[in-house]
Amino acid sequence: MNDESQNQMGTPTPEELREQVERTRDELGQTVEALAAKADIKAQAKAKTAAVKEQAAEKTAAVKEQAAEKTAVVREQAAEKTAAVKEQAAEKTAAASAQLREKTEQAAQTVKDKTPDAVLEKTAQAAAQVRESAAQAKRYAAEKTPDPLLEQADRAATAARANRTPLIAGGALLAVFLLIRRSRGRNR
């Protein structure tokens, strides 16, 4: 029997034996590494710690992102509510102002309606006299007053002209009050 016949019968050749030994060594090395890794608790703890840190960082980032989104939504809602409240306040202020204006006009009209014509005539005469006296005083003051003081007076007069209706209504009420008081004084 020669070597070839032995190979055919199942006996491995030296080359095949070397390959088997090499494979076995590799497998054994891998097994030893795996066993060493399982036995190395410190390395396992580090790996777990790293994994937990990574998960915590991911969750923290997700929570921060959600918080930022919710904060933006809350800010937007707050801005919308603030705008709505401001709008409502402006509407209520306008409505109250309109009501006040209307009631003032009604009160002025009521006073005018209830005031006797003679009183109205006297009020008109008094107003004319006041205007005439004011015109005379203005001319006199213009002659005797320094220019800076004239400028200030002119500004005050402009403001009074801009608010003429309340001033006239107040003057009329004052005149009516004085005339009523005067007439009551005579009746006593």
Beta strands, then each sheet from edge to edge (+ up, - down):
end
